[in-house]
Amino acid sequence: MKISSKNQNIAGVTPATLNTKSHKEAPMETPQPDKTGMHILLKLASLVVILAGIHAAADIIVQLLLALFFAIVLNPLVTWFIRRGVQRPVAITIVVVVMLIALTALVGVLAASFNEFISMLPKFNKELTRKLFKLQEMLPFLNLHMSPERMLQRMDSEKVVTFTTALMTGLSGAMASVLLLVMAVVFMLFEVRHIPYKMRFALMWAVLAFLLNYVPNIGAVISAVPPMGDASN
């Protein structure tokens, strides 16, 4: 050992020099960038996209959730009729008719309340006129250049068309919503017993739809064909 160390010292190579060379020859490790922030940003962006899609389809989602609620509530009645020997289509028809009768009764009660409110409008008009007169006497600095009666007439003439248009639009939208609701409830009541069987390959169809959506234009259409064929069996 002494001879070897002496030979190394003679050659000008010492252990410290060897260690220095080994450290210099070792590759430098580049620090890896922290990807945690990028993952968080991607998750937040995905959440924003999902929430925007839900907001855009809010009307349809609300209708479907309401239909699902009615289907869950009415399915025990359908099952009760079936246990007593009634065919499923007949049982669903009976339950849906009962639901429509209940909704019609509710609409009738609301219509009666609305008619009562309309009949009391003249009384409200007189009361509002009296309040405006009193306000004009208490606050003369307002300089109202129009009498309270004239103000009420102007308000009525300007708002009647807008109110009628909004009312008709609301009624048409309500009728369309009720029709969609009834159709969705009937469909769910017919299909509720087949859901466990038809959902057996749901995960596979979801993965297939995810992959095919990368195909432009026709990918989404192609991804919908296999699940529809499986559900129709």
Secondary structure, DSSP 8 states (H G I E B T S, - for coil): -HHHHHHHHHHT--HHHHHHHHHHHS---------HHHHHHHHHHHHHHHHHHHHHTHHHHHHHHHHHHHHHHHHHHHHHHHHTT--HHHHHHHHHHHHHHHHHHHHHHHHHHHHHHHHTHHHHHHHHHHHHHHHHHH-GGG---S-HHHHHHHHHHHHHHHHHHHHHHHHHHHHHHHHHHHHHHHHHHHHGGGHHHHTTTHHHHHHHHHHHTTSTTTHHHHHHHHHHHHHT-
